[in-house]
Amino acid sequence: MSLQDYAQRRYDYLALQNVQRKGDSLLGLELFNSQTSGKICTGVQKLAQRWLLEFMTERGSLPGLPERGCNFMKAARTGGFRTRINVETIFSSADMLIRRNLVAEEYADMPADEKFGSAELLSVAILPTFNVDQLSGTTAIYINMRVKITSLAGDEHVVIFPVETLP
């Protein structure tokens, strides 16, 4: 992107770094590092980041904002996922809450490529159980998810992320 892409636009700091379109990469949550003082994003990438932050926020966990977030992470934290159908069902419920929250915070002159259109669960892979802590015997399951976020302008961005859950 060039500087012109950001002219007359509100931008956000890019929280998820190291995202590559192809190949493997270690996803990192960082606002800056030794190579850069920070990156910014606009458009559908900013929308995807807004969606992911709402998705990862457990409903009721923000003091003063009890309606923000969704119940997906609570289900992950309490072992609510046994099958792909469980994940898809809870994702659909979460999608309704996220849609309502994102649309409610949008403003009239917000660019259409930053306004929420839809979220589609493209794939779910439930990875095998493994020991997280050898001493306590704690185990975890990872759910690898791919979600396509579409803006009102029709722009698309796919987010790929793991969710740790109890078996």
C-alpha positions in Angstrom: 0.0 0.0 0.0 1.1 3.5 -0.6 0.7 6.6 1.6 -2.1 7.7 -0.8 -4.2 4.7 0.3 -4.4 6.2 3.8 -5.2 9.7 2.8 -8.5 11.1 4.3 -9.1 7.8 6.1 -9.1 6.7 9.7 -6.6 3.9 10.3 -5.9 1.4 13.1 -2.7 -0.1 14.4 -2.1 -3.5 12.9 -2.2 -5.9 15.9 -1.7 -9.3 14.1 1.7 -9.2 12.5 3.5 -11.8 10.3 0.4 -12.8 8.3 1.4 -14.2 4.9 -0.9 -15.1 2.1 0.9 -18.4 1.4 3.0 -20.7 3.4 3.5 -21.1 7.1 4.2 -18.2 9.4 4.1 -17.6 13.2 1.2 -15.3 13.9 2.3 -12.6 16.4 0.3 -10.2 18.5 2.5 -7.1 18.5 2.1 -3.4 17.8 5.8 -2.8 17.1 9.1 -4.7 17.0 12.8 -4.1 16.5 12.3 -3.6 12.7 9.3 -1.2 12.8 7.7 1.3 15.0 4.3 -0.1 14.1 2.1 -0.8 11.1 -1.3 0.5 10.3 -4.2 -0.8 8.4 -7.4 0.4 6.7 -10.1 -1.2 4.6 -11.1 -4.8 4.8 -8.0 -5.6 6.8 -9.1 -3.2 9.5 -12.6 -4.7 9.4 -11.1 -8.2 9.8 -9.1 -7.1 12.8 -12.3 -5.5 14.3 -14.1 -8.7 13.7 -11.4 -10.9 15.2 -11.1 -8.8 18.4 -14.9 -9.0 18.9 -14.8 -12.7 18.3 -12.0 -13.3 20.8 -13.6 -11.2 23.5 -15.7 -13.2 25.9 -19.1 -11.7 26.3 -19.5 -9.9 29.6 -15.7 -9.6 30.2 -15.5 -5.9 29.5 -16.6 -3.8 32.5 -19.2 -1.2 31.4 -19.6 -3.0 28.0 -21.5 -6.2 28.9 -22.9 -6.6 25.4 -19.5 -6.7 23.6 -17.9 -9.9 22.5 -19.6 -13.3 22.0 -19.9 -16.7 23.7 -17.4 -18.6 21.5 -14.4 -18.2 23.8 -16.5 -19.2 26.8 -17.4 -22.4 25.0 -13.7 -23.0 24.2 -12.7 -22.3 27.8 -15.3 -24.6 29.3 -14.8 -27.6 26.8 -17.9 -26.9 24.7 -16.4 -28.2 21.5 -16.5 -32.0 20.8 -17.2 -32.0 17.1 -17.1 -29.8 14.0 -20.9 -29.4 14.4 -20.5 -27.9 17.9 -18.0 -25.4 16.5 -20.2 -24.5 13.6 -23.3 -24.1 15.8 -21.6 -21.8 18.3 -19.9 -19.9 15.5 -23.3 -19.1 14.0 -24.6 -17.9 17.4 -21.4 -15.8 17.8 -21.8 -14.3 14.3 -25.2 -12.8 15.1 -23.8 -11.1 18.2 -20.7 -9.9 16.4 -22.8 -8.5 13.5 -25.0 -6.6 15.9 -22.0 -5.1 17.7 -19.9 -4.2 14.7 -22.9 -2.6 12.8 -23.8 -0.6 16.0 -20.4 1.0 16.1 -20.2 2.0 12.4 -20.9 5.6 11.5 -22.4 7.1 8.4 -19.3 8.3 6.6 -17.3 5.2 7.3 -15.9 3.7 4.1 -17.9 0.8 2.8 -14.7 -1.4 2.7 -14.6 -1.0 6.6 -18.3 -1.7 7.2 -19.3 -5.3 8.1 -21.0 -7.3 5.5 -20.6 -11.0 6.6 -18.4 -13.6 8.2 -18.3 -17.1 6.8 -16.7 -20.1 8.5 -14.6 -21.6 5.7 -13.0 -24.5 7.5 -12.6 -26.0 10.9 -9.9 -28.6 11.9 -10.0 -30.1 15.4 -6.4 -31.0 16.1 -5.5 -33.9 18.4 -5.2 -33.7 22.1 -1.8 -33.2 23.6 -0.3 -32.5 27.0 0.2 -28.8 27.7 1.8 -29.4 31.1 3.5 -32.8 31.7 3.5 -32.4 35.5 -0.2 -31.6 36.0 -1.4 -33.8 33.1 -3.3 -30.8 31.6 -4.4 -31.4 28.0 -5.7 -29.1 25.3 -7.2 -29.3 21.9 -6.6 -26.7 19.2 -9.3 -25.8 16.7 -7.8 -24.3 13.6 -10.3 -22.0 11.9 -10.5 -20.1 8.6 -13.0 -17.3 8.4 -13.8 -15.1 5.4 -14.8 -11.5 6.4 -16.6 -9.6 3.7 -17.2 -5.8 3.8 -20.2 -4.0 2.5 -18.0 -3.0 -0.5 -17.6 -6.7 -1.3 -13.9 -6.8 -0.4 -12.8 -10.1 1.3 -10.1 -11.0 3.8 -9.5 -14.5 5.2 -8.3 -14.8 8.8 -6.7 -18.0 10.0 -6.3 -18.6 13.7 -6.1 -21.3 16.3 -8.4 -21.5 19.4 -7.2 -23.5 22.4 -10.0 -25.4 24.1 -10.4 -28.1 26.7 -11.0 -31.7 25.6 
